[in-house]
Amino acid sequence: MTESVMTINGEAVTGDRTFEVIDPATGTPMGAAPQCSPAQLDLAMGSAQRALRPWASDHETRRKAMHEAAELMRRAAPELGPLFTQEQGSPVQAAVGQLMISADWLDYFADLELPAKTVRTYPDRTIEVSRRPVGVVAAITPWNAPVLLAMWKIAPALAAGATMVLKPSPYTPLTTLALGQVFSAALPLGVLNIVSGLEPLGQQLVSHPTPRKIAFTGSIPTGKAVAVAAAEDLKRVTLELGGNDAAIVLDDADIDRIVEPLFFSAFANSGQICEATKRVYVPERLYGRLLDALADRARSARVGHGLEPDVELGPLTTHFQRDHVEDLVQDAKAGGATIAAGGHRIAGDGYFFEPTIIGDVEDGVRIVDEEQFGPALPVIAYKDVDEAVRRANATMYGLAGSVWSSDLDRARAVAVRLEVGRVKINGGGLPSPEAPFGGVKWSGVGVENGPWGLEEYTDLHVTEIGAGAQ
């Protein structure tokens, strides 16, 4: 059992109470995390507030501290990877990889600047526009990619000169809490505070009077609740929410070449990725070939405990997510869908579900219309591209999508028609630090990453300089 501590004002802090963290591969407790009390939350907020002015005023200190934190994170990754796997379920090589890649965000934002700009010069005055840190930030991160999505908030906030109090998901708090102690060797006291706890801690974080911005990644219903609560105090918000991302396969696609990247675009992290492919539209003449190819790949996927060698897919992180996927698959079967591969939970105490490919299904069925966020993928036939685009866009989700084709120009022409924040053509990897990431419609408010994500942690400031100024 791993016992963890919070980081408040740079110090390791325990709680009066703890809560269990479950290993999703076994369904049994593997650690415990402290329950942050209201008084401890006040201490964390006060620490962040005190650290704000000196941190905001010294760009060189920020840059050096963030680079040092990135290096410490990389050194700690091999040790923290198994902990990540035990609480979240990812294969250990993917867990270590997420830790290593996440450090890149610190390095990127450490060197990213937002210089003041002269926007207009008159005979009698000059107008300059600059950006200032928004203040203390409260951040809430989810359980599917806890470290990477924490870094999407920590790195730009700290680079902008803001300070932060961060709360990881109570389902996967341990690796993030451990990183709080790793970072305390590089960051000044109070700049980054990491607390943990069951509800109502998240509500208390959002409603606390100190933060001026809320950065949240999670479900659409919770995102709406966060937005309402933040509005009471006119806090700024960045909300990265759910998606029901459509993959459109064009009629010139090479099935043999795309089946592997298409499969992992849907099943990486056992489907628990906000921008994972969650429905596939394929031309009628290619439907049977692609359905069979994906089913063959699903049956060959190596599923198991993430600490075992050569495992490709681990368990779902929570029992309720496993149950949700099972419910959607059963609903599709009841409606006449064909289960081309998988379709069942895997026997045992862990939260495993077979990689599942579903055919003979249409829009209007829950597995197509809802975000499954798990290892079950519907494959849907279409007659022409206009129909595929219309069906892909016929949702309140708008996070991401993909187009698969042997003709780049044709793929681009379809990509620009998708009502989403990000489109990948013939695969593509994780979002990068340099490019904005965010959804449209119900999939989000604001963006993360790149200079646009950095600006989310600032307020605009205008200075007018009279002609007589020296």
C-alpha positions in Angstrom: 0.0 0.0 0.0 1.4 3.4 -1.1 0.8 6.2 1.4 0.9 9.7 -0.2 1.2 13.3 0.9 -0.1 16.6 -0.4 2.2 19.5 -1.2 1.2 22.8 0.4 3.7 25.7 0.5 6.4 23.3 -0.6 5.9 21.0 2.5 4.7 17.4 2.6 1.3 17.4 4.3 -0.8 14.5 5.5 -4.6 14.6 6.2 -6.7 13.8 9.2 -8.4 11.1 7.0 -7.4 9.1 3.9 -9.3 7.4 1.2 -8.4 4.2 -0.7 -7.1 4.1 -4.3 -8.0 1.0 -6.2 -5.8 -1.0 -8.6 -8.1 -1.4 -11.6 -6.4 -4.6 -12.7 -7.2 -6.3 -9.4 -10.1 -4.4 -8.0 -8.3 -4.2 -4.7 -6.7 -1.2 -2.8 -3.2 -0.4 -3.7 -2.7 2.9 -1.9 -4.2 5.7 0.1 -4.3 9.5 -0.4 -5.0 12.2 2.1 -8.4 13.9 2.3 -7.8 17.7 2.2 -9.7 19.5 4.8 -11.3 23.0 4.3 -8.6 24.5 6.6 -5.8 22.8 4.5 -7.4 24.1 1.3 -7.3 27.6 2.8 -3.6 27.1 3.6 -2.9 26.0 0.0 -4.8 29.0 -1.4 -3.1 31.4 0.9 0.3 29.9 0.0 -0.4 30.4 -3.7 -1.6 34.0 -3.2 1.6 34.9 -1.2 3.8 33.4 -3.9 2.0 35.1 -6.8 3.7 38.5 -6.8 7.4 37.4 -6.6 6.8 34.6 -9.0 5.0 36.8 -11.5 7.7 39.5 -11.3 10.8 37.3 -12.2 10.7 35.7 -15.6 14.2 34.3 -15.4 13.5 32.6 -12.1 10.4 31.0 -13.7 12.3 29.8 -16.7 15.1 28.2 -14.7 12.8 26.6 -12.2 10.6 25.1 -14.8 13.5 23.6 -16.7 14.8 22.1 -13.5 11.4 20.7 -12.7 11.3 19.1 -16.2 14.6 17.4 -15.6 13.6 16.2 -12.2 10.4 14.8 -13.7 12.3 12.8 -16.3 14.6 11.4 -13.7 11.6 10.3 -11.6 9.7 8.8 -14.5 11.0 5.2 -14.3 10.3 5.0 -10.6 6.8 6.6 -10.9 5.7 4.6 -13.9 4.7 1.5 -12.0 2.8 3.6 -9.5 0.9 5.2 -12.4 0.1 1.8 -13.8 -1.2 0.5 -10.5 -3.6 3.3 -10.0 -4.6 4.0 -13.6 -4.2 0.8 -15.5 -2.0 1.8 -18.5 0.8 -0.5 -19.5 3.9 0.5 -17.7 5.8 1.5 -20.8 3.0 3.9 -21.7 2.9 5.2 -18.1 6.7 6.0 -18.2 6.2 7.5 -21.6 3.5 9.8 -20.5 5.7 11.0 -17.6 8.6 11.6 -20.0 6.5 13.4 -22.6 4.7 15.5 -20.0 8.0 17.1 -19.0 8.3 18.5 -22.5 5.4 20.9 -21.7 7.5 22.4 -18.9 10.4 23.0 -21.2 8.3 24.4 -24.0 6.4 26.9 -21.9 9.4 27.9 -19.9 10.9 29.4 -23.0 7.6 30.8 -24.5 7.2 34.5 -24.1 4.3 36.9 -24.7 6.1 40.3 -25.2 4.3 43.6 -25.1 3.2 44.9 -28.5 2.8 48.4 -29.8 -0.5 48.4 -31.5 -0.8 52.0 -32.6 1.4 55.1 -32.6 -0.3 58.5 -32.8 1.4 62.0 -32.9 0.5 62.5 -29.2 0.6 59.0 -27.8 1.6 55.3 -28.2 -0.7 52.4 -27.3 1.0 49.2 -26.0 -0.8 45.9 -25.1 0.8 43.5 -22.7 -0.4 40.5 -20.7 -0.4 39.9 -17.0 -0.9 36.6 -15.0 -4.5 36.0 -14.2 -3.7 35.3 -10.5 -4.1 32.1 -8.6 -5.4 29.2 -10.7 -7.5 26.3 -9.4 -7.0 23.2 -11.6 -8.9 19.9 -11.6 -7.7 17.0 -13.6 -9.3 13.6 -14.7 -8.3 10.0 -14.2 -7.7 8.9 -17.8 -4.4 10.8 -18.4 -3.7 12.3 -15.0 -0.1 13.5 -15.5 -0.2 14.8 -19.1 -3.4 16.7 -18.5 -2.1 18.1 -15.3 1.0 19.4 -17.1 -1.2 21.0 -19.8 -2.4 23.3 -16.9 0.7 23.5 -14.7 3.2 24.5 -17.4 1.3 27.4 -19.1 0.0 28.7 -15.8 3.5 28.9 -14.2 5.0 30.3 -17.4 2.5 33.1 -17.4 3.5 34.0 -13.8 0.4 32.5 -12.2 0.4 30.2 -9.2 -1.7 27.1 -8.8 -3.7 24.8 -6.5 -4.3 21.5 -8.3 -6.6 18.6 -7.4 -6.2 15.3 -9.2 -9.0 12.9 -9.6 -9.6 10.8 -6.5 -9.4 7.7 -8.6 -5.8 8.5 -9.7 -4.2 10.9 -7.3 -1.0 9.2 -6.3 1.4 9.9 -9.2 0.4 13.5 -9.3 0.8 13.8 -5.5 4.3 12.2 -5.8 5.2 14.8 -8.5 4.3 17.5 -6.1 7.1 16.4 -3.9 9.4 16.0 -6.9 8.7 19.6 -8.1 9.1 21.1 -4.6 12.9 20.7 -5.1 12.8 23.1 -8.1 9.8 25.5 -7.5 9.6 28.3 -4.9 7.3 27.8 -2.0 3.7 28.1 -2.8 4.0 28.3 -6.5 2.4 24.8 -7.0 0.3 23.3 -4.4 -1.3 19.8 -4.9 -4.1 18.6 -2.8 -6.3 15.5 -2.9 -9.7 14.4 -1.7 -13.2 13.1 -2.4 -16.1 15.5 -2.9 -16.9 18.1 -1.9 -13.3 19.1 -2.3 -13.7 19.9 -6.0 -16.7 22.1 -5.3 -14.8 23.8 -2.5 -11.9 24.4 -4.9 -14.1 26.0 -7.5 -16.1 28.2 -5.1 -13.1 29.3 -3.0 -12.7 33.1 -3.2 -9.0 33.1 -3.9 -8.6 31.7 -7.5 -9.4 33.9 -10.4 -9.4 31.1 -13.0 -10.5 27.5 -13.1 -8.9 25.0 -15.4 -10.9 21.8 -15.7 -10.7 18.6 -17.8 -13.5 16.1 -17.4 -17.0 15.3 -18.4 -19.5 17.6 -20.0 -22.0 17.5 -17.1 -19.3 18.3 -14.5 -17.9 20.9 -16.8 -21.3 22.7 -16.9 -21.4 22.6 -13.1 -17.9 24.0 -12.9 -18.9 26.8 -15.2 -22.0 27.7 -13.2 -20.1 27.7 -9.9 -17.3 29.8 -11.4 -19.8 32.3 -12.7 -20.9 33.2 -9.2 -17.5 34.8 -8.7 -16.9 35.7 -12.4 -13.9 33.4 -12.5 -12.3 32.7 -15.9 -12.6 29.1 -17.1 -10.9 26.8 -19.4 -13.0 23.6 -19.9 -11.7 20.7 -21.9 -14.6 18.3 -22.0 -15.8 15.1 -23.8 -15.9 14.1 -27.4 -17.6 11.6 -29.7 -14.9 11.8 -32.4 -15.8 10.4 -35.8 -13.3 8.8 -38.2 -14.3 9.1 -41.9 -12.7 6.5 -44.1 -12.7 7.5 -47.8 -13.2 5.0 -50.6 -9.6 5.2 -51.7 -8.2 4.2 -48.3 -5.8 1.3 -48.2 -7.4 -1.0 -45.5 -4.3 -3.0 -44.9 -2.3 0.2 -44.2 -4.8 2.0 -42.0 -6.2 -0.8 -39.8 -3.3 -0.6 -37.2 -3.3 3.1 -36.7 -7.1 3.3 -36.9 -7.4 0.6 -34.3 -5.1 2.3 -31.8 -6.7 5.7 -32.5 -9.7 4.1 -30.8 -8.2 1.6 -28.4 -5.1 3.3 -27.0 -5.4 3.6 -23.2 -8.3 1.1 -23.5 -10.3 3.8 -25.3 -10.1 6.2 -22.4 -8.9 9.3 -24.3 -11.0 12.3 -24.9 -10.1 12.6 -28.6 -10.0 8.8 -29.3 -11.9 7.6 -32.3 -15.3 6.7 -31.0 -17.2 5.9 -34.3 -16.0 4.9 -37.7 -17.9 5.8 -41.0 -16.8 3.7 -43.9 -18.0 3.5 -47.6 -20.4 0.6 -48.2 -18.0 -1.2 -50.6 -15.2 -1.2 -47.9 -17.4 -1.9 -44.9 -17.0 -5.7 -44.7 -13.3 -5.6 -45.2 -12.7 -2.9 -42.6 -15.1 -4.5 -40.1 -13.3 -7.9 -40.4 -9.8 -6.3 -40.3 -10.6 -4.3 -37.1 -12.2 -7.4 -35.5 -9.1 -9.5 -36.3 -6.9 -6.8 -34.7 -9.2 -6.6 -31.6 -9.1 -10.4 -31.1 -5.3 -10.4 -31.2 -4.8 -7.5 -28.8 -2.9 -8.4 -25.7 -5.0 -7.4 -22.7 -3.8 -7.7 -19.1 -2.3 -6.1 -16.0 -0.1 -3.2 -17.1 2.9 -4.4 -15.1 3.0 -7.6 -17.2 5.3 -7.7 -20.2 4.0 -7.1 -23.8 0.5 -5.9 -22.6 -1.1 -3.6 -25.1 -4.3 -2.8 -23.3 -4.9 -2.6 -19.6 -8.2 -2.4 -17.6 -10.6 0.5 -17.6 -9.6 2.8 -14.7 -12.9 2.6 -12.9 -15.6 0.0 -12.4 -18.3 2.5 -13.4 -16.7 3.1 -16.7 -16.4 -0.6 -17.3 -20.1 -0.9 -16.5 -21.0 2.0 -18.8 -19.2 0.4 -21.7 -20.9 -2.9 -21.0 -24.3 -1.2 -20.9 -23.8 0.5 -24.3 -22.7 -2.8 -25.9 -25.6 -4.7 -24.5 -28.0 -1.9 -25.7 -26.5 -2.2 -29.2 -26.9 -6.0 -29.2 -30.5 -5.6 -28.1 -31.1 -3.3 -31.0 -29.8 -5.8 -33.6 -26.1 -4.9 -33.8 -23.5 -7.5 -34.6 -20.6 -8.0 -32.3 -17.8 -8.7 -34.7 -15.3 -9.1 -31.8 -15.4 -9.0 -28.0 -18.5 -7.8 -26.3 -18.0 -9.0 -22.8 -16.2 -8.1 -19.6 -13.3 -10.3 -18.8 -13.7 -12.7 -15.9 -11.9 -11.7 -12.7 -11.9 -8.9 -10.2 -10.3 -6.3 -12.4 -12.1 -3.8 -14.6 -11.3 -5.5 -17.9 -13.5 -5.5 -21.0 -12.7 -7.2 -24.3 -11.7 -5.0 -27.2 -15.0 -4.8 -29.0 -15.9 -4.1 -32.6 -19.6 -3.5 -33.4 -21.3 -3.7 -36.9 -24.8 -3.4 -38.3 -25.4 -0.3 -36.2 -26.6 3.2 -37.2 -27.0 6.7 -35.7 -29.6 6.8 -33.1 -28.1 3.9 -31.1 -26.5 4.9 -27.9 -23.1 3.4 -28.7 -23.0 5.7 -31.7 -24.6 8.8 -30.2 -22.9 8.8 -26.8 -19.3 8.9 -25.7 -18.4 5.4 -24.7 -14.9 6.3 -23.4 -13.8 2.6 -23.5 -12.8 -0.3 -25.7 -15.9 -0.6 -27.9 -16.0 0.8 -31.4 -19.0 1.0 -33.8 -18.3 0.7 -37.5 -21.0 2.4 -39.7 -21.5 2.1 -43.5 -22.2 5.2 -45.6 -23.2 5.9 -49.2 -21.4 9.1 -50.0 -19.0 11.6 -48.4 -21.6 14.3 -47.9 -23.7 11.8 -45.9 -20.6 10.8 -43.8 -19.8 14.5 -43.0 -23.4 15.3 -42.1 -23.6 12.3 -39.7 -20.2 13.1 -38.2 -21.3 16.6 -37.5 -24.8 15.8 -36.2 -23.9 15.9 -32.5 -23.3 18.5 -29.8 -19.8 17.1 -29.4 -17.0 18.9 -31.3 -13.6 17.9 -29.9 -11.7 16.1 -32.7 -12.0 13.8 -35.7 -10.0 12.0 -38.4 -10.0 11.4 -42.1 -8.4 8.3 -43.8 -7.5 8.4 -47.4 -4.7 7.7 -50.0 -5.3 11.2 -51.5 -4.1 14.0 -49.2 -6.1 16.7 -51.1 -9.3 14.7 -50.8 -8.7 14.2 -47.1 -8.0 17.9 -46.5 -11.3 18.8 -48.3 -13.2 16.6 -45.9 -11.2 17.6 -42.9 -12.1 21.3 -43.2 -15.8 20.4 -43.2 -15.7 18.7 -39.8 -17.1 20.8 -36.9 -14.3 20.0 -34.4 -11.3 21.6 -32.9 -8.7 19.2 -34.3 -8.6 16.8 -37.3 -6.0 14.2 -37.9 -5.4 12.8 -41.4 -4.2 9.1 -41.6 -3.5 8.9 -37.9 -1.3 11.3 -36.1 0.0 11.3 -32.6 -0.7 13.0 -29.3 -1.4 16.8 -29.2 1.8 18.8 -29.1 2.8 21.6 -26.8 3.0 24.0 -29.8 -0.6 23.6 -31.2 -3.8 24.7 -29.5 -6.1 21.9 -28.3 -9.8 22.6 -27.6 -13.3 21.7 -28.7 -16.3 23.5 -30.1 -19.9 23.2 -29.2 -20.2 21.2 -25.9 -16.7 19.9 -26.1 -15.1 22.8 -24.4 -14.5 26.5 -23.7 -11.1 27.9 -24.4 -7.9 26.1 -25.5 -4.8 24.5 -24.0 -1.3 24.5 -25.4 0.7 26.8 -27.6 0.8 30.5 -27.2 -3.0 30.5 -27.3 -3.0 28.2 -24.2 -0.5 30.5 -22.5 -2.8 33.5 -23.1 -5.6 31.7 -21.3 -3.7 32.3 -18.0 -3.3 36.0 -18.6 -5.3 39.2 -18.5 -4.8 41.9 -21.2 -3.4 45.2 -20.1 -3.2 48.4 -22.1 -0.7 51.2 -21.5 -1.0 54.6 -23.3 2.1 56.7 -23.3 1.8 60.4 -24.0 4.1 62.2 -26.4 5.7 64.1 -23.5 6.8 61.0 -21.7 10.6 60.5 -21.5 
